[in-house]
Amino acid sequence: MRRNHAAGFKAKVAIAAIKGDKTLAELAEQFDVHPNQISEWKQQLQESAIDVFGSNSKAKAAAPDLKILHAKIRQLVGE
């Protein structure tokens, strides 16, 4: 039977692996997961860290375009 782990748990295990205080075998025993799974989560966390510190494309996409908003305001004021 396959187990599903919460995202928070995966992050906690991956961060512990990145710290390097314990071996994968020790972490696997501590968290009751396979060492290969810990390695995979660690790699996923390291790859996604680039998105955190990379360009703000998500923030830019979510922010409204000020030119469009100003044009809309001028249109409404003119009415």
PDB file with SEQRES, HELIX, SHEET and CRYST1 records, atoms N, CA, C and O in Angstrom:
SEQRES   1 A   79  MET ARG ARG ASN HIS ALA ALA GLY PHE LYS ALA LYS VAL          
SEQRES   2 A   79  ALA ILE ALA ALA ILE LYS GLY ASP LYS THR LEU ALA GLU          
SEQRES   3 A   79  LEU ALA GLU GLN PHE ASP VAL HIS PRO ASN GLN ILE SER          
SEQRES   4 A   79  GLU TRP LYS GLN GLN LEU GLN GLU SER ALA ILE ASP VAL          
SEQRES   5 A   79  PHE GLY SER ASN SER LYS ALA LYS ALA ALA ALA PRO ASP          
SEQRES   6 A   79  LEU LYS ILE LEU HIS ALA LYS ILE ARG GLN LEU VAL GLY          
SEQRES   7 A   79  GLU                                                          
HELIX    1 AA1 ALA A    7  LYS A   19  1                                  13    
HELIX    2 AA2 LEU A   24  PHE A   31  1                                   8    
HELIX    3 AA3 PRO A   35  PHE A   53  1                                  19    
HELIX    4 AA4 SER A   57  ALA A   62  1                                   6    
HELIX    5 AA5 LEU A   66  GLY A   78  1                                  13    
CRYST1    1.000    1.000    1.000  90.00  90.00  90.00 P 1           1          
ATOM      1  N   MET A   1       0.848  -1.181   0.000  1.00  0.00           N  
ATOM      2  CA  MET A   1       0.000   0.000   0.000  1.00  0.00           C  
ATOM      3  C   MET A   1       0.894   1.245   0.000  1.00  0.00           C  
ATOM      4  O   MET A   1       1.878   1.319   0.736  1.00  0.00           O  
ATOM      5  N   ARG A   2       0.544   2.179  -0.807  1.00  0.00           N  
ATOM      6  CA  ARG A   2       1.316   3.413  -0.968  1.00  0.00           C  
ATOM      7  C   ARG A   2       0.873   4.454   0.055  1.00  0.00           C  
ATOM      8  O   ARG A   2      -0.321   4.659   0.274  1.00  0.00           O  
ATOM      9  N   ARG A   3       1.864   5.115   0.683  1.00  0.00           N  
ATOM     10  CA  ARG A   3       1.544   6.154   1.658  1.00  0.00           C  
ATOM     11  C   ARG A   3       1.632   7.521   1.001  1.00  0.00           C  
ATOM     12  O   ARG A   3       2.489   7.762   0.150  1.00  0.00           O  
ATOM     13  N   ASN A   4       0.750   8.400   1.397  1.00  0.00           N  
ATOM     14  CA  ASN A   4       0.782   9.779   0.928  1.00  0.00           C  
ATOM     15  C   ASN A   4       1.202  10.666   2.084  1.00  0.00           C  
ATOM     16  O   ASN A   4       0.624  10.601   3.169  1.00  0.00           O  
ATOM     17  N   HIS A   5       2.214  11.499   1.848  1.00  0.00           N  
ATOM     18  CA  HIS A   5       2.723  12.383   2.883  1.00  0.00           C  
ATOM     19  C   HIS A   5       2.304  13.814   2.586  1.00  0.00           C  
ATOM     20  O   HIS A   5       2.225  14.230   1.430  1.00  0.00           O  
ATOM     21  N   ALA A   6       2.039  14.549   3.643  1.00  0.00           N  
ATOM     22  CA  ALA A   6       1.658  15.949   3.503  1.00  0.00           C  
ATOM     23  C   ALA A   6       2.855  16.767   3.035  1.00  0.00           C  
ATOM     24  O   ALA A   6       4.004  16.401   3.277  1.00  0.00           O  
ATOM     25  N   ALA A   7       2.574  17.868   2.367  1.00  0.00           N  
ATOM     26  CA  ALA A   7       3.633  18.732   1.842  1.00  0.00           C  
ATOM     27  C   ALA A   7       4.526  19.251   2.962  1.00  0.00           C  
ATOM     28  O   ALA A   7       5.741  19.350   2.791  1.00  0.00           O  
ATOM     29  N   GLY A   8       3.940  19.579   4.093  1.00  0.00           N  
ATOM     30  CA  GLY A   8       4.712  20.075   5.225  1.00  0.00           C  
ATOM     31  C   GLY A   8       5.706  19.041   5.734  1.00  0.00           C  
ATOM     32  O   GLY A   8       6.839  19.372   6.083  1.00  0.00           O  
ATOM     33  N   PHE A   9       5.271  17.789   5.772  1.00  0.00           N  
ATOM     34  CA  PHE A   9       6.152  16.704   6.202  1.00  0.00           C  
ATOM     35  C   PHE A   9       7.306  16.535   5.233  1.00  0.00           C  
ATOM     36  O   PHE A   9       8.455  16.378   5.646  1.00  0.00           O  
ATOM     37  N   LYS A  10       7.001  16.568   3.943  1.00  0.00           N  
ATOM     38  CA  LYS A  10       8.047  16.427   2.927  1.00  0.00           C  
ATOM     39  C   LYS A  10       9.071  17.548   3.049  1.00  0.00           C  
ATOM     40  O   LYS A  10      10.276  17.313   2.953  1.00  0.00           O  
ATOM     41  N   ALA A  11       8.586  18.763   3.259  1.00  0.00           N  
ATOM     42  CA  ALA A  11       9.482  19.906   3.396  1.00  0.00           C  
ATOM     43  C   ALA A  11      10.369  19.750   4.620  1.00  0.00           C  
ATOM     44  O   ALA A  11      11.565  20.034   4.565  1.00  0.00           O  
ATOM     45  N   LYS A  12       9.790  19.302   5.717  1.00  0.00           N  
ATOM     46  CA  LYS A  12      10.546  19.114   6.955  1.00  0.00           C  
ATOM     47  C   LYS A  12      11.660  18.090   6.755  1.00  0.00           C  
ATOM     48  O   LYS A  12      12.790  18.307   7.194  1.00  0.00           O  
ATOM     49  N   VAL A  13      11.351  16.986   6.101  1.00  0.00           N  
ATOM     50  CA  VAL A  13      12.336  15.937   5.856  1.00  0.00           C  
ATOM     51  C   VAL A  13      13.409  16.438   4.895  1.00  0.00           C  
ATOM     52  O   VAL A  13      14.596  16.201   5.116  1.00  0.00           O  
ATOM     53  N   ALA A  14      13.002  17.128   3.834  1.00  0.00           N  
ATOM     54  CA  ALA A  14      13.961  17.635   2.847  1.00  0.00           C  
ATOM     55  C   ALA A  14      14.900  18.665   3.464  1.00  0.00           C  
ATOM     56  O   ALA A  14      16.095  18.665   3.171  1.00  0.00           O  
ATOM     57  N   ILE A  15      14.380  19.531   4.304  1.00  0.00           N  
ATOM     58  CA  ILE A  15      15.215  20.537   4.966  1.00  0.00           C  
ATOM     59  C   ILE A  15      16.214  19.859   5.892  1.00  0.00           C  
ATOM     60  O   ILE A  15      17.375  20.261   5.960  1.00  0.00           O  
ATOM     61  N   ALA A  16      15.766  18.834   6.603  1.00  0.00           N  
ATOM     62  CA  ALA A  16      16.678  18.079   7.470  1.00  0.00           C  
ATOM     63  C   ALA A  16      17.788  17.433   6.650  1.00  0.00           C  
ATOM     64  O   ALA A  16      18.937  17.375   7.089  1.00  0.00           O  
ATOM     65  N   ALA A  17      17.443  16.950   5.460  1.00  0.00           N  
ATOM     66  CA  ALA A  17      18.455  16.340   4.593  1.00  0.00           C  
ATOM     67  C   ALA A  17      19.439  17.378   4.075  1.00  0.00           C  
ATOM     68  O   ALA A  17      20.635  17.104   3.974  1.00  0.00           O  
ATOM     69  N   ILE A  18      18.950  18.557   3.749  1.00  0.00           N  
ATOM     70  CA  ILE A  18      19.823  19.620   3.248  1.00  0.00           C  
ATOM     71  C   ILE A  18      20.778  20.087   4.347  1.00  0.00           C  
ATOM     72  O   ILE A  18      21.936  20.396   4.068  1.00  0.00           O  
ATOM     73  N   LYS A  19      20.307  20.138   5.577  1.00  0.00           N  
ATOM     74  CA  LYS A  19      21.166  20.551   6.688  1.00  0.00           C  
ATOM     75  C   LYS A  19      22.405  19.664   6.775  1.00  0.00           C  
ATOM     76  O   LYS A  19      23.503  20.151   7.045  1.00  0.00           O  
ATOM     77  N   GLY A  20      22.230  18.371   6.548  1.00  0.00           N  
ATOM     78  CA  GLY A  20      23.356  17.454   6.547  1.00  0.00           C  
ATOM     79  C   GLY A  20      23.850  17.054   7.924  1.00  0.00           C  
ATOM     80  O   GLY A  20      24.943  16.500   8.045  1.00  0.00           O  
ATOM     81  N   ASP A  21      23.073  17.322   8.967  1.00  0.00           N  
ATOM     82  CA  ASP A  21      23.472  16.938  10.318  1.00  0.00           C  
ATOM     83  C   ASP A  21      23.444  15.423  10.509  1.00  0.00           C  
ATOM     84  O   ASP A  21      24.213  14.871  11.296  1.00  0.00           O  
ATOM     85  N   LYS A  22      22.549  14.762   9.782  1.00  0.00           N  
ATOM     86  CA  LYS A  22      22.385  13.309   9.895  1.00  0.00           C  
ATOM     87  C   LYS A  22      22.511  12.678   8.518  1.00  0.00           C  
ATOM     88  O   LYS A  22      22.315  13.342   7.500  1.00  0.00           O  
ATOM     89  N   THR A  23      22.837  11.402   8.493  1.00  0.00           N  
ATOM     90  CA  THR A  23      22.918  10.671   7.232  1.00  0.00           C  
ATOM     91  C   THR A  23      21.507  10.372   6.735  1.00  0.00           C  
ATOM     92  O   THR A  23      20.531  10.495   7.474  1.00  0.00           O  
ATOM     93  N   LEU A  24      21.423   9.978   5.469  1.00  0.00           N  
ATOM     94  CA  LEU A  24      20.120   9.606   4.920  1.00  0.00           C  
ATOM     95  C   LEU A  24      19.527   8.430   5.679  1.00  0.00           C  
ATOM     96  O   LEU A  24      18.318   8.373   5.903  1.00  0.00           O  
ATOM     97  N   ALA A  25      20.376   7.496   6.072  1.00  0.00           N  
ATOM     98  CA  ALA A  25      19.895   6.331   6.816  1.00  0.00           C  
ATOM     99  C   ALA A  25      19.304   6.749   8.162  1.00  0.00           C  
ATOM    100  O   ALA A  25      18.268   6.230   8.579  1.00  0.00           O  
ATOM    101  N   GLU A  26      19.958   7.676   8.828  1.00  0.00           N  
ATOM    102  CA  GLU A  26      19.446   8.156  10.108  1.00  0.00           C  
ATOM    103  C   GLU A  26      18.124   8.894   9.932  1.00  0.00           C  
ATOM    104  O   GLU A  26      17.194   8.718  10.718  1.00  0.00           O  
ATOM    105  N   LEU A  27      18.053   9.722   8.892  1.00  0.00           N  
ATOM    106  CA  LEU A  27      16.809  10.446   8.619  1.00  0.00           C  
ATOM    107  C   LEU A  27      15.689   9.492   8.235  1.00  0.00           C  
ATOM    108  O   LEU A  27      14.543   9.674   8.645  1.00  0.00           O  
ATOM    109  N   ALA A  28      16.020   8.474   7.450  1.00  0.00           N  
ATOM    110  CA  ALA A  28      15.018   7.495   7.037  1.00  0.00           C  
ATOM    111  C   ALA A  28      14.433   6.780   8.245  1.00  0.00           C  
ATOM    112  O   ALA A  28      13.228   6.535   8.312  1.00  0.00           O  
ATOM    113  N   GLU A  29      15.288   6.451   9.190  1.00  0.00           N  
ATOM    114  CA  GLU A  29      14.809   5.788  10.404  1.00  0.00           C  
ATOM    115  C   GLU A  29      13.988   6.753  11.258  1.00  0.00           C  
ATOM    116  O   GLU A  29      12.947   6.381  11.799  1.00  0.00           O  
ATOM    117  N   GLN A  30      14.458   7.977  11.372  1.00  0.00           N  
ATOM    118  CA  GLN A  30      13.768   8.973  12.188  1.00  0.00           C  
ATOM    119  C   GLN A  30      12.371   9.276  11.658  1.00  0.00           C  
ATOM    120  O   GLN A  30      11.414   9.353  12.428  1.00  0.00           O  
ATOM    121  N   PHE A  31      12.255   9.449  10.339  1.00  0.00           N  
ATOM    122  CA  PHE A  31      10.984   9.853   9.736  1.00  0.00           C  
ATOM    123  C   PHE A  31      10.189   8.692   9.146  1.00  0.00           C  
ATOM    124  O   PHE A  31       9.082   8.886   8.645  1.00  0.00           O  
ATOM    125  N   ASP A  32      10.752   7.490   9.206  1.00  0.00           N  
ATOM    126  CA  ASP A  32      10.088   6.286   8.703  1.00  0.00           C  
ATOM    127  C   ASP A  32       9.741   6.393   7.214  1.00  0.00           C  
ATOM    128  O   ASP A  32       8.619   6.101   6.798  1.00  0.00           O  
ATOM    129  N   VAL A  33      10.723   6.814   6.434  1.00  0.00           N  
ATOM    130  CA  VAL A  33      10.596   6.830   4.976  1.00  0.00           C  
ATOM    131  C   VAL A  33      11.880   6.256   4.374  1.00  0.00           C  
ATOM    132  O   VAL A  33      12.911   6.196   5.044  1.00  0.00           O  
ATOM    133  N   HIS A  34      11.814   5.845   3.139  1.00  0.00           N  
ATOM    134  CA  HIS A  34      12.970   5.254   2.463  1.00  0.00           C  
ATOM    135  C   HIS A  34      13.993   6.341   2.137  1.00  0.00           C  
ATOM    136  O   HIS A  34      13.611   7.460   1.791  1.00  0.00           O  
ATOM    137  N   PRO A  35      15.292   6.028   2.244  1.00  0.00           N  
ATOM    138  CA  PRO A  35      16.327   7.012   1.919  1.00  0.00           C  
ATOM    139  C   PRO A  35      16.220   7.571   0.503  1.00  0.00           C  
ATOM    140  O   PRO A  35      16.513   8.745   0.273  1.00  0.00           O  
ATOM    141  N   ASN A  36      15.801   6.736  -0.445  1.00  0.00           N  
ATOM    142  CA  ASN A  36      15.637   7.219  -1.825  1.00  0.00           C  
ATOM    143  C   ASN A  36      14.551   8.293  -1.899  1.00  0.00           C  
ATOM    144  O   ASN A  36      14.661   9.246  -2.669  1.00  0.00           O  
ATOM    145  N   GLN A  37      13.512   8.129  -1.097  1.00  0.00           N  
ATOM    146  CA  GLN A  37      12.429   9.112  -1.079  1.00  0.00           C  
ATOM    147  C   GLN A  37      12.937  10.438  -0.522  1.00  0.00           C  
ATOM    148  O   GLN A  37      12.575  11.504  -1.019  1.00  0.00           O  
ATOM    149  N   ILE A  38      13.767  10.371   0.499  1.00  0.00           N  
ATOM    150  CA  ILE A  38      14.341  11.584   1.083  1.00  0.00           C  
ATOM    151  C   ILE A  38      15.205  12.294   0.048  1.00  0.00           C  
ATOM    152  O   ILE A  38      15.147  13.518  -0.073  1.00  0.00           O  
ATOM    153  N   SER A  39      16.001  11.541  -0.692  1.00  0.00           N  
ATOM    154  CA  SER A  39      16.846  12.136  -1.733  1.00  0.00           C  
ATOM    155  C   SER A  39      16.003  12.826  -2.798  1.00  0.00           C  
ATOM    156  O   SER A  39      16.350  13.907  -3.274  1.00  0.00           O  
ATOM    157  N   GLU A  40      14.900  12.196  -3.164  1.00  0.00           N  
ATOM    158  CA  GLU A  40      14.014  12.779  -4.182  1.00  0.00           C  
ATOM    159  C   GLU A  40      13.396  14.083  -3.675  1.00  0.00           C  
ATOM    160  O   GLU A  40      13.366  15.074  -4.405  1.00  0.00           O  
ATOM    161  N   TRP A  41      12.907  14.093  -2.443  1.00  0.00           N  
ATOM    162  CA  TRP A  41      12.313  15.304  -1.873  1.00  0.00           C  
ATOM    163  C   TRP A  41      13.352  16.410  -1.741  1.00  0.00           C  
ATOM    164  O   TRP A  41      13.057  17.580  -1.986  1.00  0.00           O  
ATOM    165  N   LYS A  42      14.552  16.040  -1.358  1.00  0.00           N  
ATOM    166  CA  LYS A  42      15.638  17.020  -1.227  1.00  0.00           C  
ATOM    167  C   LYS A  42      15.923  17.668  -2.575  1.00  0.00           C  
ATOM    168  O   LYS A  42      16.074  18.887  -2.664  1.00  0.00           O  
ATOM    169  N   GLN A  43      15.995  16.852  -3.626  1.00  0.00           N  
ATOM    170  CA  GLN A  43      16.251  17.372  -4.966  1.00  0.00           C  
ATOM    171  C   GLN A  43      15.106  18.276  -5.422  1.00  0.00           C  
ATOM    172  O   GLN A  43      15.352  19.331  -6.006  1.00  0.00           O  
ATOM    173  N   GLN A  44      13.870  17.880  -5.164  1.00  0.00           N  
ATOM    174  CA  GLN A  44      12.719  18.700  -5.546  1.00  0.00           C  
ATOM    175  C   GLN A  44      12.749  20.045  -4.842  1.00  0.00           C  
ATOM    176  O   GLN A  44      12.444  21.071  -5.450  1.00  0.00           O  
ATOM    177  N   LEU A  45      13.115  20.049  -3.564  1.00  0.00           N  
ATOM    178  CA  LEU A  45      13.182  21.291  -2.813  1.00  0.00           C  
ATOM    179  C   LEU A  45      14.274  22.194  -3.359  1.00  0.00           C  
ATOM    180  O   LEU A  45      14.066  23.398  -3.505  1.00  0.00           O  
ATOM    181  N   GLN A  46      15.419  21.635  -3.660  1.00  0.00           N  
ATOM    182  CA  GLN A  46      16.517  22.432  -4.191  1.00  0.00           C  
ATOM    183  C   GLN A  46      16.178  23.012  -5.559  1.00  0.00           C  
ATOM    184  O   GLN A  46      16.538  24.152  -5.853  1.00  0.00           O  
ATOM    185  N   GLU A  47      15.500  22.252  -6.386  1.00  0.00           N  
ATOM    186  CA  GLU A  47      15.117  22.742  -7.716  1.00  0.00           C  
ATOM    187  C   GLU A  47      14.052  23.827  -7.626  1.00  0.00           C  
ATOM    188  O   GLU A  47      14.079  24.785  -8.399  1.00  0.00           O  
ATOM    189  N   SER A  48      13.116  23.687  -6.694  1.00  0.00           N  
ATOM    190  CA  SER A  48      12.046  24.675  -6.590  1.00  0.00           C  
ATOM    191  C   SER A  48      12.489  25.929  -5.846  1.00  0.00           C  
ATOM    192  O   SER A  48      11.804  26.951  -5.897  1.00  0.00           O  
ATOM    193  N   ALA A  49      13.621  25.865  -5.159  1.00  0.00           N  
ATOM    194  CA  ALA A  49      14.135  27.052  -4.462  1.00  0.00           C  
ATOM    195  C   ALA A  49      14.478  28.151  -5.460  1.00  0.00           C  
ATOM    196  O   ALA A  49      14.419  29.333  -5.121  1.00  0.00           O  
ATOM    197  N   ILE A  50      14.829  27.784  -6.661  1.00  0.00           N  
ATOM    198  CA  ILE A  50      15.132  28.765  -7.704  1.00  0.00           C  
ATOM    199  C   ILE A  50      13.900  29.623  -7.979  1.00  0.00           C  
ATOM    200  O   ILE A  50      14.019  30.826  -8.217  1.00  0.00           O  
ATOM    201  N   ASP A  51      12.731  29.015  -7.948  1.00  0.00           N  
ATOM    202  CA  ASP A  51      11.493  29.758  -8.185  1.00  0.00           C  
ATOM    203  C   ASP A  51      11.245  30.786  -7.087  1.00  0.00           C  
ATOM    204  O   ASP A  51      10.712  31.865  -7.346  1.00  0.00           O  
ATOM    205  N   VAL A  52      11.632  30.450  -5.874  1.00  0.00           N  
ATOM    206  CA  VAL A  52      11.418  31.364  -4.754  1.00  0.00           C  
ATOM    207  C   VAL A  52      12.270  32.612  -4.913  1.00  0.00           C  
ATOM    208  O   VAL A  52      11.799  33.723  -4.672  1.00  0.00           O  
ATOM    209  N   PHE A  53      13.521  32.435  -5.316  1.00  0.00           N  
ATOM    210  CA  PHE A  53      14.443  33.552  -5.408  1.00  0.00           C  
ATOM    211  C   PHE A  53      14.602  34.076  -6.827  1.00  0.00           C  
ATOM    212  O   PHE A  53      15.351  35.026  -7.054  1.00  0.00           O  
ATOM    213  N   GLY A  54      13.911  33.471  -7.781  1.00  0.00           N  
ATOM    214  CA  GLY A  54      14.014  33.877  -9.171  1.00  0.00           C  
ATOM    215  C   GLY A  54      13.183  35.106  -9.458  1.00  0.00           C  
ATOM    216  O   GLY A  54      12.860  35.884  -8.560  1.00  0.00           O  
ATOM    217  N   SER A  55      12.843  35.268 -10.719  1.00  0.00           N  
ATOM    218  CA  SER A  55      12.072  36.442 -11.134  1.00  0.00           C  
ATOM    219  C   SER A  55      10.705  36.432 -10.475  1.00  0.00           C  
ATOM    220  O   SER A  55      10.197  35.383 -10.078  1.00  0.00           O  
ATOM    221  N   ASN A  56      10.132  37.589 -10.367  1.00  0.00           N  
ATOM    222  CA  ASN A  56       8.819  37.737  -9.749  1.00  0.00           C  
ATOM    223  C   ASN A  56       7.715  37.632 -10.786  1.00  0.00           C  
ATOM    224  O   ASN A  56       6.779  38.431 -10.783  1.00  0.00           O  
ATOM    225  N   SER A  57       7.818  36.656 -11.667  1.00  0.00           N  
ATOM    226  CA  SER A  57       6.837  36.530 -12.736  1.00  0.00           C  
ATOM    227  C   SER A  57       5.435  36.307 -12.190  1.00  0.00           C  
ATOM    228  O   SER A  57       4.465  36.793 -12.771  1.00  0.00           O  
ATOM    229  N   LYS A  58       5.311  35.578 -11.081  1.00  0.00           N  
ATOM    230  CA  LYS A  58       3.986  35.358 -10.495  1.00  0.00           C  
ATOM    231  C   LYS A  58       3.429  36.667  -9.942  1.00  0.00           C  
ATOM    232  O   LYS A  58       2.252  36.978 -10.127  1.00  0.00           O  
ATOM    233  N   ALA A  59       4.267  37.415  -9.276  1.00  0.00           N  
ATOM    234  CA  ALA A  59       3.820  38.689  -8.702  1.00  0.00           C  
ATOM    235  C   ALA A  59       3.468  39.670  -9.803  1.00  0.00           C  
ATOM    236  O   ALA A  59       2.486  40.404  -9.692  1.00  0.00           O  
ATOM    237  N   LYS A  60       4.258  39.689 -10.862  1.00  0.00           N  
ATOM    238  CA  LYS A  60       3.980  40.595 -11.975  1.00  0.00           C  
ATOM    239  C   LYS A  60       2.685  40.208 -12.680  1.00  0.00           C  
ATOM    240  O   LYS A  60       1.919  41.076 -13.099  1.00  0.00           O  
ATOM    241  N   ALA A  61       2.444  38.920 -12.810  1.00  0.00           N  
ATOM    242  CA  ALA A  61       1.231  38.472 -13.474  1.00  0.00           C  
ATOM    243  C   ALA A  61      -0.001  38.795 -12.627  1.00  0.00           C  
ATOM    244  O   ALA A  61      -1.069  39.083 -13.167  1.00  0.00           O  
ATOM    245  N   ALA A  62       0.145  38.747 -11.327  1.00  0.00           N  
ATOM    246  CA  ALA A  62      -0.987  39.004 -10.444  1.00  0.00           C  
ATOM    247  C   ALA A  62      -1.258  40.500 -10.292  1.00  0.00           C  
ATOM    248  O   ALA A  62      -2.396  40.889 -10.025  1.00  0.00           O  
ATOM    249  N   ALA A  63      -0.244  41.344 -10.454  1.00  0.00           N  
ATOM    250  CA  ALA A  63      -0.418  42.786 -10.293  1.00  0.00           C  
ATOM    251  C   ALA A  63      -1.126  43.366 -11.515  1.00  0.00           C  
ATOM    252  O   ALA A  63      -0.772  43.039 -12.648  1.00  0.00           O  
ATOM    253  N   PRO A  64      -2.125  44.226 -11.296  1.00  0.00           N  
ATOM    254  CA  PRO A  64      -2.837  44.823 -12.436  1.00  0.00           C  
ATOM    255  C   PRO A  64      -1.948  45.847 -13.148  1.00  0.00           C  
ATOM    256  O   PRO A  64      -1.073  46.463 -12.539  1.00  0.00           O  
ATOM    257  N   ASP A  65      -2.190  46.010 -14.430  1.00  0.00           N  
ATOM    258  CA  ASP A  65      -1.432  46.978 -15.224  1.00  0.00           C  
ATOM    259  C   ASP A  65      -1.950  48.378 -14.901  1.00  0.00           C  
ATOM    260  O   ASP A  65      -3.126  48.678 -15.103  1.00  0.00           O  
ATOM    261  N   LEU A  66      -1.060  49.227 -14.400  1.00  0.00           N  
ATOM    262  CA  LEU A  66      -1.468  50.571 -13.979  1.00  0.00           C  
ATOM    263  C   LEU A  66      -1.971  51.427 -15.138  1.00  0.00           C  
ATOM    264  O   LEU A  66      -2.879  52.237 -14.949  1.00  0.00           O  
ATOM    265  N   LYS A  67      -1.411  51.269 -16.316  1.00  0.00           N  
ATOM    266  CA  LYS A  67      -1.862  52.055 -17.474  1.00  0.00           C  
ATOM    267  C   LYS A  67      -3.322  51.757 -17.784  1.00  0.00           C  
ATOM    268  O   LYS A  67      -4.094  52.666 -18.093  1.00  0.00           O  
ATOM    269  N   ILE A  68      -3.696  50.503 -17.703  1.00  0.00           N  
ATOM    270  CA  ILE A  68      -5.079  50.114 -17.978  1.00  0.00           C  
ATOM    271  C   ILE A  68      -6.005  50.692 -16.905  1.00  0.00           C  
ATOM    272  O   ILE A  68      -7.092  51.185 -17.206  1.00  0.00           O  
ATOM    273  N   LEU A  69      -5.557  50.623 -15.655  1.00  0.00           N  
ATOM    274  CA  LEU A  69      -6.384  51.157 -14.575  1.00  0.00           C  
ATOM    275  C   LEU A  69      -6.552  52.666 -14.682  1.00  0.00           C  
ATOM    276  O   LEU A  69      -7.649  53.176 -14.453  1.00  0.00           O  
ATOM    277  N   HIS A  70      -5.489  53.393 -15.024  1.00  0.00           N  
ATOM    278  CA  HIS A  70      -5.586  54.846 -15.183  1.00  0.00           C  
ATOM    279  C   HIS A  70      -6.514  55.200 -16.343  1.00  0.00           C  
ATOM    280  O   HIS A  70      -7.290  56.152 -16.249  1.00  0.00           O  
ATOM    281  N   ALA A  71      -6.440  54.454 -17.416  1.00  0.00           N  
ATOM    282  CA  ALA A  71      -7.329  54.702 -18.555  1.00  0.00           C  
ATOM    283  C   ALA A  71      -8.783  54.479 -18.154  1.00  0.00           C  
ATOM    284  O   ALA A  71      -9.668  55.234 -18.556  1.00  0.00           O  
ATOM    285  N   LYS A  72      -9.017  53.455 -17.373  1.00  0.00           N  
ATOM    286  CA  LYS A  72     -10.381  53.152 -16.907  1.00  0.00           C  
ATOM    287  C   LYS A  72     -10.885  54.270 -16.002  1.00  0.00           C  
ATOM    288  O   LYS A  72     -12.044  54.672 -16.101  1.00  0.00           O  
ATOM    289  N   ILE A  73     -10.029  54.773 -15.126  1.00  0.00           N  
ATOM    290  CA  ILE A  73     -10.413  55.871 -14.232  1.00  0.00           C  
ATOM    291  C   ILE A  73     -10.766  57.114 -15.042  1.00  0.00           C  
ATOM    292  O   ILE A  73     -11.773  57.767 -14.768  1.00  0.00           O  
ATOM    293  N   ARG A  74      -9.937  57.449 -16.049  1.00  0.00           N  
ATOM    294  CA  ARG A  74     -10.221  58.616 -16.899  1.00  0.00           C  
ATOM    295  C   ARG A  74     -11.545  58.431 -17.622  1.00  0.00           C  
ATOM    296  O   ARG A  74     -12.316  59.380 -17.765  1.00  0.00           O  
ATOM    297  N   GLN A  75     -11.804  57.237 -18.068  1.00  0.00           N  
ATOM    298  CA  GLN A  75     -13.060  56.963 -18.767  1.00  0.00           C  
ATOM    299  C   GLN A  75     -14.236  57.166 -17.820  1.00  0.00           C  
ATOM    300  O   GLN A  75     -15.224  57.796 -18.198  1.00  0.00           O  
ATOM    301  N   LEU A  76     -14.151  56.655 -16.619  1.00  0.00           N  
ATOM    302  CA  LEU A  76     -15.249  56.773 -15.661  1.00  0.00           C  
ATOM    303  C   LEU A  76     -15.455  58.201 -15.208  1.00  0.00           C  
ATOM    304  O   LEU A  76     -16.591  58.634 -15.012  1.00  0.00           O  
ATOM    305  N   VAL A  77     -14.355  58.948 -15.035  1.00  0.00           N  
ATOM    306  CA  VAL A  77     -14.460  60.345 -14.621  1.00  0.00           C  
ATOM    307  C   VAL A  77     -15.097  61.157 -15.730  1.00  0.00           C  
ATOM    308  O   VAL A  77     -15.856  62.087 -15.455  1.00  0.00           O  
ATOM    309  N   GLY A  78     -14.806  60.828 -16.971  1.00  0.00           N  
ATOM    310  CA  GLY A  78     -15.361  61.551 -18.109  1.00  0.00           C  
ATOM    311  C   GLY A  78     -16.843  61.320 -18.262  1.00  0.00           C  
ATOM    312  O   GLY A  78     -17.533  62.171 -18.823  1.00  0.00           O  
ATOM    313  N   GLU A  79     -17.361  60.207 -17.788  1.00  0.00           N  
ATOM    314  CA  GLU A  79     -18.788  59.899 -17.920  1.00  0.00           C  
ATOM    315  C   GLU A  79     -19.540  60.656 -16.941  1.00  0.00           C  
ATOM    316  O   GLU A  79     -20.764  60.543 -16.881  1.00  0.00           O  
TER     317      GLU A  79                                                      
END                                                                             
